[in-house]
Amino acid sequence: MATGATRDDAVVEAGLGRWVRANPDLVRAVAGRSPDGAGGVAASRAAGGQANETVLVDLGPGHPGLVVRLPPLEPTYPHYDLGPQALVQNAVAASGVPAPAPAFVVTELEWIGSPFLVMPLVVGDVPGPAPFFDPYVRDAGPALQGVMLNGLMDAVADVHAVDWETYALGAALPGQLLRETVQRWVAYVEWSSDGDPLPALAQALDWCGRHVPEERPPVLLWGDVRLGNLVFDSERHVTAVLDWDLASLGPREMDLGWHFGLEFMMEALFGGRLSGFPGVVDSLHRYERRTGYEVRDLAWHEVFALVRALAINDRHQRITGDPRRRENPMGDILLARLESASAEAR
């Protein structure tokens, strides 16, 4: 569910129904089957998706259905372009990474008043945002927990192996140079915080800007690496990689730092981790064996990841008017990781 105001459900459902009936060939191209001309269209909100509106489109019994993503009414980011998301999903799917494809953007405003992204619905299970409390993950037991987290690390490695130049993603995605990426997030924090960032955010972002690691070759970055952006089958194998809002180009460590940084945050918030999750060392070894790449500067990248996560979270709290915004516990966790990273760098 998008943060803040959302479109009227009845208006969205009616508009998507008109689009489906007017475009049976496009529906068949995406879902593998044309809609039943006599059937109705039912739309429901998907869980998650705080930076967008994600709608599940039910086209009746026996039809696989569709997923539609709409830009948010109250933006998390200053610019929200669905086009690059479609390009990335199609590119990674063509490269063998399981992703909902084909995906394309409907630009005509006549249907629901805004562009929207259309993609296939992938059937399976999606973990919740906090694995430590999610029964699907928590109650799976250590063996299957390990299968899921290993599947996550393998998915990251496979995304990084996509030849982004072949698919002309360089013109559509930001990034490549890490120093420029840091400056882009400096500009984001200035915009998202209305010039008044949380003190912890300002302190950590300043540190990141003064200690940018040496540039490394850019790869395609997933951007939001977490279990909740994967679809699993009954044996807990990955069947789809979701959510490409934050896709960009840059060093591999940006994705790895996001994953391990969020793990650090979750452990600090909830006081533990699931017993079946491999530790940082084992997960890094798995990634390095699969890619032949030596990971460097991970501590800096974890701090930078927590900066980005806090900036986005603070933006959401500003949108909702949360009165506890300045007491966000993520700030203390960010400063704790910054302190340890500073000590490691000495």
VENRA-V583692 format. One record per pair of residues at least 24 apart in sequence whose ideal C-beta (glycine too) atoms are under 7 Angstrom apart, sorted by the first residue. I is the first residue (numbers start at 1). J is the second residue. Records with the same first field share a line. If there is no record, write none. Layout:
I: J / J
This chain:
1: 45 / 47 / 49
2: 49 / 50 / 52 / 53 / 72
3: 50 / 74 / 76 / 316 / 319 / 320
4: 72 / 73 / 74 / 319 / 320
5: 73 / 74
6: 53 / 73
7: 53 / 70 / 73 / 112
9: 43
11: 112
12: 43 / 55 / 112
13: 41 / 42 / 43
15: 111 / 112
16: 41 / 43 / 57 / 68 / 111 / 112
17: 41
18: 111
19: 106 / 111
20: 59
27: 66
29: 102
30: 66 / 102 / 118 / 119 / 120
31: 63 / 64 / 65 / 66 / 120
32: 64
33: 63 / 64
35: 59 / 63
36: 60 / 63
48: 129 / 228
50: 76 / 316
51: 76 / 77 / 245
52: 245
56: 121
64: 120 / 121
65: 121
66: 118 / 120 / 121
67: 100 / 119 / 121
68: 116 / 117 / 118
69: 116 / 117
70: 114 / 116
71: 114
74: 319
76: 312 / 315 / 316
78: 191
82: 115 / 117
83: 172
84: 172 / 173 / 247
85: 117 / 244 / 245 / 247
86: 117
87: 169 / 172
88: 169 / 244 / 247
89: 119 / 244
91: 162 / 167 / 169
92: 159 / 162 / 241
95: 162
97: 158 / 159 / 162 / 241
98: 238 / 239 / 240 / 241
99: 240 / 241
100: 240
122: 231 / 239 / 240
124: 231 / 232 / 233 / 239 / 240
125: 231 / 232
126: 228 / 231
127: 227 / 228
128: 228
129: 228
130: 266
131: 227 / 274
132: 266 / 270 / 272 / 273 / 274
137: 227 / 274
138: 274
140: 236
141: 276
142: 275 / 276
143: 276
144: 236
145: 274 / 276 / 277
146: 276 / 277 / 278
147: 236
148: 227 / 232 / 236
149: 277 / 278 / 283
150: 278 / 286
151: 237 / 238
152: 227 / 230
153: 283 / 286 / 287
154: 290
155: 230 / 238 / 241
156: 222 / 225 / 255 / 287
157: 287 / 290 / 291
159: 220 / 222 / 241
160: 219 / 220 / 252 / 291
162: 220
164: 220 / 249
169: 220
170: 249
173: 247 / 248 / 249
174: 248
175: 218 / 221 / 248 / 249 / 250
176: 218 / 249 / 250
177: 215
178: 212 / 213 / 215 / 250 / 251
179: 212
181: 250
182: 208 / 209 / 212
185: 307 / 308 / 311
188: 311
189: 311
192: 311 / 314 / 315
193: 314
198: 310 / 314 / 326 / 328 / 331
200: 331 / 334 / 335
201: 307 / 310 / 311 / 314 / 331
204: 303 / 307 / 334 / 335 / 338
205: 307
207: 338
208: 303 / 304 / 307
211: 300 / 345
213: 297 / 300
216: 251
218: 249 / 250 / 251
219: 252
220: 249
221: 247 / 248 / 249 / 250 / 254 / 255
222: 247 / 255
223: 247 / 248
225: 255 / 258 / 259
226: 259 / 262
252: 293
253: 295 / 296 / 297 / 298 / 301
254: 301
256: 287 / 295 / 298 / 301
257: 298 / 301 / 302 / 304 / 305
258: 305
260: 298 / 302
261: 302 / 305 / 306 / 337
262: 309
264: 302 / 337
265: 306 / 330 / 333
268: 333 / 336
269: 329
299: 341 / 344
300: 341
302: 337 / 341
303: 337 / 338 / 341
306: 333 / 334 / 337
307: 334
310: 334
